[in-house]
C-alpha cells in the first residue's frame, strides 16, 4: 500500500514542449523513513474546478518495505504531463513538509528579451 514519504528535499518544476503543446515537468528529491521503498512516484491531485491559487498539488508517495531498518533513504520521482492553462506552480506534499515551486513559460522569457532590445 502506498504512503507519503517522510520529507521533500528539493523540487524543480519546468515547462517543456512548445507554445501549442506545453508540458509540465516536475522532478522531486525526498527522504523516505526506511531503505527499500519501491514504486516512488508523484501523484497529482485531481480538481473539479481549478484551485484559486493556481498551484497544482502532488503527493510524493511509494510503497514501504515490510521489514526495513529505520534509516533515512534518498528517493527521487518525476512527473510529466500537459500544462493546464491555470497552473502557475506546483506544491509537493510529504509527511513532514511541503515545498512549492513556480513554473515559467520559457517562450515568454525569449519574447521579453527581444522586446527590450
VOPAGU-2260 file (C-alpha; in pm, 1 decimal, decimal comma):
REM VOPAGU-2260
SITE   aa  ch    i         X         Y         Z
SITE  UNK   A    0       0,0       0,0       0,0
SITE  UNK   A    1     136,1     341,3     -96,4
SITE  UNK   A    2     201,1     617,3     153,8
SITE  UNK   A    3     365,0     958,8     169,0
SITE  UNK   A    4     743,0     970,1     205,8
SITE  UNK   A    5     891,1    1147,1     508,3
SITE  UNK   A    6    1030,0    1471,9     366,3
SITE  UNK   A    7    1070,9    1673,6      47,5
SITE  UNK   A    8    1427,9    1794,0      -7,2
SITE  UNK   A    9    1417,6    1962,0    -348,6
SITE  UNK   A   10    1162,0    2042,2    -619,6
SITE  UNK   A   11    1225,2    2151,5    -975,9
SITE  UNK   A   12     927,5    2241,1   -1195,5
SITE  UNK   A   13     971,9    2348,0   -1555,3
SITE  UNK   A   14     789,6    2371,3   -1885,8
SITE  UNK   A   15     890,2    2171,3   -2189,2
SITE  UNK   A   16     731,7    2133,9   -2530,4
SITE  UNK   A   17     617,0    2441,0   -2722,6
SITE  UNK   A   18     350,3    2710,3   -2701,2
SITE  UNK   A   19      88,6    2489,1   -2867,2
SITE  UNK   A   20     159,8    2178,6   -2656,5
SITE  UNK   A   21     330,1    2282,9   -2332,9
SITE  UNK   A   22     430,1    2008,5   -2089,0
SITE  UNK   A   23     471,6    2046,3   -1714,4
SITE  UNK   A   24     781,5    1861,2   -1592,0
SITE  UNK   A   25     825,2    1807,6   -1217,0
SITE  UNK   A   26    1131,3    1646,5   -1055,8
SITE  UNK   A   27    1149,9    1583,1    -682,0
SITE  UNK   A   28    1407,2    1454,7    -434,1
SITE  UNK   A   29    1292,8    1337,3     -94,2
SITE  UNK   A   30    1370,0    1122,3     206,3
SITE  UNK   A   31    1190,8     800,1     297,4
SITE  UNK   A   32    1196,8     679,7     660,8
SITE  UNK   A   33    1349,1     341,2     568,2
SITE  UNK   A   34    1554,4     186,9     290,4
SITE  UNK   A   35    1394,5     -23,8      20,4
SITE  UNK   A   36    1092,7     184,1     -81,6
SITE  UNK   A   37     951,9      88,1    -421,4
SITE  UNK   A   38     724,8     245,4    -681,9
SITE  UNK   A   39     820,4     602,3    -584,0
SITE  UNK   A   40     604,5     847,6    -777,8
SITE  UNK   A   41     429,4    1182,5    -784,4
SITE  UNK   A   42      51,4    1153,3    -762,5
SITE  UNK   A   43    -119,0    1471,7    -888,1
SITE  UNK   A   44    -428,4    1593,9    -705,3
SITE  UNK   A   45    -734,6    1594,1    -929,5
SITE  UNK   A   46    -950,7    1906,5    -926,9
SITE  UNK   A   47   -1314,0    1950,5   -1024,8
SITE  UNK   A   48   -1251,5    2324,2   -1056,7
SITE  UNK   A   49    -905,4    2482,6   -1079,6
SITE  UNK   A   50    -759,9    2589,4    -743,3
SITE  UNK   A   51    -783,1    2962,2    -665,6
SITE  UNK   A   52    -406,8    2988,4    -609,0
SITE  UNK   A   53    -319,0    2828,3    -946,2
SITE  UNK   A   54     -94,0    2568,8    -783,3
SITE  UNK   A   55    -104,8    2201,1    -883,6
SITE  UNK   A   56     -61,6    1977,8    -577,8
SITE  UNK   A   57     122,3    1644,2    -587,0
SITE  UNK   A   58     188,1    1377,3    -322,5
SITE  UNK   A   59     531,7    1210,0    -318,7
SITE  UNK   A   60     437,2     850,1    -242,6
SITE  UNK   A   61     579,1     500,0    -256,6
SITE  UNK   A   62     546,7     150,0    -119,6
SITE  UNK   A   63     713,6      93,7     217,7
SITE  UNK   A   64     904,2    -234,8     261,1
SITE  UNK   A   65     772,0    -471,6     530,0
SITE  UNK   A   66    1086,1    -519,4     740,0
SITE  UNK   A   67    1339,5    -242,3     690,0
SITE  UNK   A   68    1566,3     -64,0     935,1
SITE  UNK   A   69    1471,4     291,4    1032,5
SITE  UNK   A   70    1730,8     486,2     836,5
SITE  UNK   A   71    1655,4     783,2     610,2
SITE  UNK   A   72    1687,9     689,1     245,1
SITE  UNK   A   73    1700,2     922,1     -57,0
SITE  UNK   A   74    1423,2     882,9    -314,3
SITE  UNK   A   75    1351,5    1055,1    -646,2
SITE  UNK   A   76    1045,8    1085,9    -867,0
SITE  UNK   A   77     945,0    1270,9   -1180,2
SITE  UNK   A   78     615,3    1353,9   -1349,1
SITE  UNK   A   79     539,1    1489,8   -1693,3
SITE  UNK   A   80     201,3    1586,6   -1831,4
SITE  UNK   A   81       7,2    1859,8   -2006,3
SITE  UNK   A   82      42,3    2209,0   -1860,9
SITE  UNK   A   83    -305,3    2327,8   -1772,5
SITE  UNK   A   84    -372,8    2693,8   -1856,9
SITE  UNK   A   85    -437,9    2787,3   -1491,7
SITE  UNK   A   86    -118,5    2631,9   -1349,0
SITE  UNK   A   87     142,9    2879,9   -1223,5
SITE  UNK   A   88     324,5    2649,1    -981,6
SITE  UNK   A   89     344,3    2314,0    -806,8
SITE  UNK   A   90     326,2    2208,4    -442,2
SITE  UNK   A   91     470,2    1872,4    -335,3
SITE  UNK   A   92     346,6    1709,7     -11,8
SITE  UNK   A   93     525,7    1469,0     225,4
SITE  UNK   A   94     459,4    1368,7     587,2
SITE  UNK   A   95     680,2    1633,0     748,8
SITE  UNK   A   96     676,0    1918,6     496,6
SITE  UNK   A   97     576,8    2054,2     157,6
SITE  UNK   A   98     766,4    2258,1     -97,4
SITE  UNK   A   99     634,3    2486,6    -371,8
SITE  UNK   A  100     798,1    2589,6    -697,7
SITE  UNK   A  101     677,4    2833,7    -963,4
SITE  UNK   A  102     671,6    2746,6   -1331,4
SITE  UNK   A  103     756,1    2989,2   -1608,2
SITE  UNK   A  104     689,9    2965,5   -1980,0
SITE  UNK   A  105    1032,1    2966,8   -2149,9
SITE  UNK   A  106     897,5    3128,9   -2466,4
SITE  UNK   A  107     772,7    3431,0   -2263,3
SITE  UNK   A  108    1128,3    3497,6   -2141,3
SITE  UNK   A  109    1253,6    3498,6   -2502,6
SITE  UNK   A  110     976,7    3739,2   -2607,9
SITE  UNK   A  111    1055,8    3978,3   -2319,5
SITE  UNK   A  112    1427,2    3979,8   -2405,5
SITE  UNK   A  113    1366,5    4053,5   -2774,5
SITE  UNK   A  114    1122,9    4336,6   -2691,7
SITE  UNK   A  115    1377,9    4500,2   -2459,5
SITE  UNK   A  116    1648,7    4500,8   -2728,8
